Amino acid sequence: MTGPDKNGKTGEEPEVSYYDRMAERTAELLEEGRKTLDEALQKAKDELSRAGGFTAEQADRVAEWIRRDVRQSADKAAHAVRQAVEPQRVVAGAQSLLARILTGTADALNDLAQKAEQSLEFKTGEVTSAGSLTCKECGAEMHMTRTARIPPCSKCHKTVFRKSY
Ligand SMILES: [Zn+2]
């Protein structure tokens, strides 16, 4: 058994680095093959839970954020995978961790893409990967360059967003 990996940088929110670690592990598991997205996510969650430092509720919440972000980007990625000559082009076009997850789960992409058509909501206080968030209230855009906790809209202070890459 290994101890918890405290590789968070100073000032970085624990759940933000937890998101990245869980997404990284999920990507690795998918790259090893023989797992669906749900199986890989579950295993990554179990492993990180055993390492300690977070409650089961936090682990579930972070896993749901990752699942939501994968779904959100699935329609774009599905298109990219169909057209891709090489995986690198997919990675270049999307946030890299999610791209790795999506490349590893190509079979499920059509299903994911259908679900992504229902527009997913992103709310203030949740953690999400890099991308652009558009306020549903006023249309203002926020650009996130890395995984982070979603702030309120800088313009109208509302808390519900759509996301695009
Ligand atoms: Zn707004």
Residues whose N, C-alpha, C, O or C-beta is under 5 A from the ligand:
A	BS01	ZN	C135 E137 C138 G139 A140 C153 K155 C156 H157 K158
